[in-house]
Amino acid sequence: MTMICLQQYWWFIVSLLGSILVFLLFVQGTNSMLFSIGKTEEQRSKLIRATGSKWELTFTTLVTFGGAFFASFPLFYSTSFGGAYWLWMIILFSFVLQPVSYEFEGKLGNIFGKKTFHIFLAINGFVGPLLLGGAVATFFNGSNFVIGKENLLGIENAGVISAWANGSHGLDALLDIWNLVLGLAVLFLARILGALYVINNVEDETIRANSRKTLVFNVSAFLIFFLAFLIRTLLKDGYAVNPENGVISMEPLKYLHNLLDMWYVFALLVVGVVLVLWGIGDALLHKESIKSIWPAGIGTVLTVLALFLVAGFNNTAFYPSNADLQSSLTIQNASSSEFTLRTMAYVSILVPFVLAYIVYAWRSLGKTK
């Protein structure tokens, strides 16, 4: 494969991992509703057992997503994870609360009480999806950083390629209302998937009824925030890259043009949205249905995958800089060397086996409701 094919291939792999991660956030979505779905101690215990068998899949996918980004697009990794470290540290800290809470909430000698660790799980349930969604929104709205590759050869700031343009180190992303809009959309989507997962996995009619009651509010909130972000993104100016010289400029309706130019991505988006709505409608209209998580989950993966591809394909800067437009990152200027990408492409043959293991583990752990 040519260099550009390898770069596009790895952007697709990273996008797929990110899409699967958003689906697996149903664990966080369930935990955010721990006290609204689980009215009693026994009910909350059932919910924790249901998500406690799946949280490792979410955490592993998060780490794999970050690792794939580091290996294939190291300049993005060093810029975002190194520059916006306060944002990422809060996200990672919230995810650390999760395994600690699962481990100790039921231990003998727990001096803090179960409720304390239940609150920790709820914090992760809210903070994780909200901030991850906000971080992804910066792919469309930009961040405040500057790239200086000449520093590799200079004496002053030697070895420092990228630098954050202010002292907030990523927290400024939370000051952009549209980043928060997508963050809230991801949060409510995670809560929808969490409710559908509980309906599928917990054999308790009271808990299932409580889960269905939460759907109406969460679906309404999700549609408001997601449609607002999607419509605004398609109508806003985007960050276009000149393929001949790499110069980045603002292009009106860039993301809408990307959808129209890449019919297959547009098809992914439409099919994904339809499947999500199908899963939600099935759960609301058919009280006996318990398998709505599957069309909604597959639809989530396809929809998020389409958004990632719109952000990076078709000569688009996937990580725009609001401080210096020409510092914006593209899949061309942020990628690893051809040798690294090609070698990793051979290793990526193992990805289907990893996915097969996830399916196997899911089925094995879900045999007993």
N, C-alpha and C positions, 0 to 999 in steps of 0.2 A: 504494500500500500504506500501511496505517497504521503508526505508529511501532513498535508492538509486533511487527508482521509484519516490518518491516525489521530489527529487533534479532534476531529469531529467524532470519531469513534469513542474517544475517551470522554468527551463532553456528554455523549449519549449514556455511557456507563455511569458517570457521576450523576447525571440527571435521573437515571433509573433508580439508583440507590437512594437518592433524595426523595423520590416519589414513594418508594417502599417505606421509607422512614416516616413520611407523613401518614401513611395508612396505619403503621404500627403505633402511632401516637394514640390509638384507641385506649391503650393502657393508661396514659395520662388523662385522657378524657373521662374514663371511668373513675379514676381517683379524684378528679375535680368534683364529681357528683357523689362522693362517698357518703356524705351526710344527707343528701337529698333523696337518693335512691335507697340507701340503707338507713331505715328509721330506727332500727334496734341494733344492739351489739351483735346479735346472731346474724342479722342480715349483712352488716358491715364485714363480719368475718367471712361470709360466703363470697362477697365481692372481692375481698383481699385474696382469698384462695384462687378465685377465677383469674385475676390479673397477675397474681404471684407466679403463675406457671408460664407467663408469656413475657414478663418484663425484660428478661435477658435478650430476647429477640430485638426489642427496641433499642436497648443499650448497645448491643453488638452492631446493629445496623448504623447507629449514630457514629460509632468509632470507625467502622468500615468506610462510611461516607467521608469522614474527615481524612482518613488515610488515603483513600483514592484521590481526593482533591490534592493532598500533599504530594503524592507521587506523580500525578499527571499535570497539575497546574501549580507548581511550587510558588510562583510569584504571588498568586492569589492567596495561598495559604499563609505566606509570610506577611502579606499586607493586611489581610483581614484578621487572622488569628493572632498575628503579632502586634498589629496596630490597634485593632478594636478589641483588645483583650479583656476590658472590663465587661463588655457585653457577653463575650464567650465564657468568661469566668462565672458570671451569674448563671448562665445556662447550664454549665457543667456542674456547678455547685448544687443547683436544683435537682439535677439527675443523680448526684451522689446521695442526696437525701432519700432517694427511692430504695436502693438496696439496703441501706442502713435501717430504714423503717420496716421493710419486709423481714429483715433478720431479727430485729429486737422487739417488735411490737407484741409478740406472743411469748417472749422468753420469761422464764421464772426469774424473779429478782429484778424485773423491770421497774425501777424506782420512779420513772417518769409517767407510767401509766400508758395504756393502749392509746388513749385519745391523743396524747402528744404526738405519737408516731403517725396516727391517722391524719392529724393536721399537717405533718410534714409531707405525707403522700398527697394531700390536697394542694399544698403549696406547689409541689412539683407538677401536679396536674394543671394548674393555672399558668405558672411561670414558664414551664418548658415550651408548650405549643405557642404561647403568645410571643415569646422572644425569638424562637426559631422562625416563626412566620415573619416577624419584623426584620430578622437578618436576611431572609430570602427576598423581602421586598426591596432591599437596597440594590438588588440586581437590576431593578427597573428605575429606582429613584436616585441611586448614587450614594457615595460616601465621601468623607473628607480626608483624602490622602494624596500624597505626592510621590511619584516614582522618580528616582535619580540613579539610573544604571551607571552613570559616569563615576559614582562614588566607589565603585569596585576598583577603579584605577587611581583614585585620588588619595591624598593623605588625610584631609579633613573628612570626617564621617566615613572613614574607610570601612567597607563591608556592609554599610547600611543602604540597602537599595530603596526601601520604601519607608515613609514616615507619615504619621498621622498629622493632619494640619492644625489640630487644636489639642487641648489638654483633656478632652472628654474620653478619648480612647474608646470610641464606639457607642458611648451612652447618648451621643448626639443623634443617633439613629432613632431613638425613642421620642425625639422632639419633632420628627416629621410625621404629621397626622396620617399620611398614606401608608407609612410603614406600620403604624398601629392598626390601621384598618385591615391590612392583610393579616397581621398578627391575630386580631380578633376573629377574622374569618377562619384561620387555622384552628384557633382554640375551640370555636363552636363546631367546626367539622370534627375535631377530635372527640368532642362530647357526643355528637351524633353517632359516630362510629363506636364509641364506648357503650352507648345505650343499646345499639344493635348487637354488639358483642355479648353484652349481659343477657339480652333476650335469647341469644343462641346458646349460651354456655351455662347459665344458672337455672336449674330446675326448681324454681320457686315462683309461683304465680303472683304473689304479692310484689316481689322484686321486679318481675317482668312488667306488671301493670305500672309500677312506679317509673320504670324505664320508658315505657311508651308515653307517659304523661310528660316527661321531660322533652320529648321529641318536638312538640309543637313550638315551644319557645326557642329551643336551640336551632331548629330548622329555619324559623323566621329570622333570627339574628344572623345566622350564617348567610342566608340569601341576600340580606341587606348589605352586609359588609363585603361579601365576595363579588356580587354584581357591581357594587360601587367601585371597588378596586379594578375589576376587569374592564368596565366601560371607560373609566378614567385613563387606564393604561393604554387601551387601544386608541384613544383620542389624543393622547399627549405626544409631545415631541420625543423622539427616541435617539439613541446614540449609535449613529451609523459609522462604519469603518470603510474607508477607501481601500479595496483589495490590492491596488497597485502600489500605493505608498504608505499605507497604514495610518493615514491621517484620519482623525475622528472628528465628526461634525454632527450637529443636531439636524435631524430630519423629521419634518412633520408627519404624524401618523405612522411612525416607523414600525411599531409593533403590530399595527393593523396590516401594514404592507407585508410583514413577515408571515402573518397567517394566510394572507391571500396568495403570496408567492409559494408557500410550502403547503400544498393542499393536504398532504398526509398529516401534517401537524394539526391543521384545522379539523381534519377528520377525527384525530385522536381526542381533541378538545370536545367536539360535539358528542362523540360516543361516550366519553368519560362523564360528561355532565348528565347525559341521559341515563346512564347506569346508576349514578349517585341518586338521581331523582326517583328512579325505579325502585331502588332499595328502600328509600325513605317512604315512598308511597305504599310499597308492599307491607311495611311494618305498621303504618298508620291505618290502612284499609282492611288488612287481614289479621285479625287478632290471634289467629292460630299459627301464623307464619313465624318461624324462628330462624330462617336462613337469609334474612335481608342483608346481613353483614357482607355476604359475598358479592352481590352486584354492586353494592355501595363501595366496598373495599377495592374491587377491580376498577370501578369508575374513578375513585380517588387517585389511584396510581396513574391511570391514563391522563386525567386532567392535569395533575401536577407535572407529569412528564412533558406534556404539551407546553406548559408555561416555562419550564426550564429550557426547552428547545427554542422557543420564541426568544428567550433572553440571550442565547448564545449563538444560534445559527444565523445564516443569511447576512453575514458581514455586520454583526452587531456586537458592541462592547458589552460583555456580560457583567462587568463590575465597573460602572462609571465612576469617575472622580468629579466631584463638585468643586474641588479646590483647583484642579488643573485638568482641563478636558483631555489633553494629550497624554495624561498619565493613566487614563482609563485602560482597563485590562480587557483583552480579547483572547479567544482561544489560540490565536497565533502568537501574541507577544508574551503570554503568561505560561506557556506550556513547557514541559521538559524537552530534552533533546530527542531527536528521532530515534537514537539507539534505545533510550529509556522507554519511550512510548512503544516501540516495536517489541522490545523484550517483555514489557508488561502485557502487551496484546496477546502474546503466547500464554502468559500466566492466566489471563482473563478467561481462557477456555474452562477454567475451574469454576467460573461463576455459576453456570447451570447446576453443578454439583452442590454448590453452597445453597442455592435456591431449593434444590431437591431436599437437602437436609432440613431446611426451615420447614418445608411442607411435612416432612416425616416427623420432625419434632412436634409440630403443631398437632398433627393427627394423634400421635402417641400420648401427648399430654392432655388432649381433649377427649379421650375415649370415655373418661368418667366425668360426668357433669359436676 
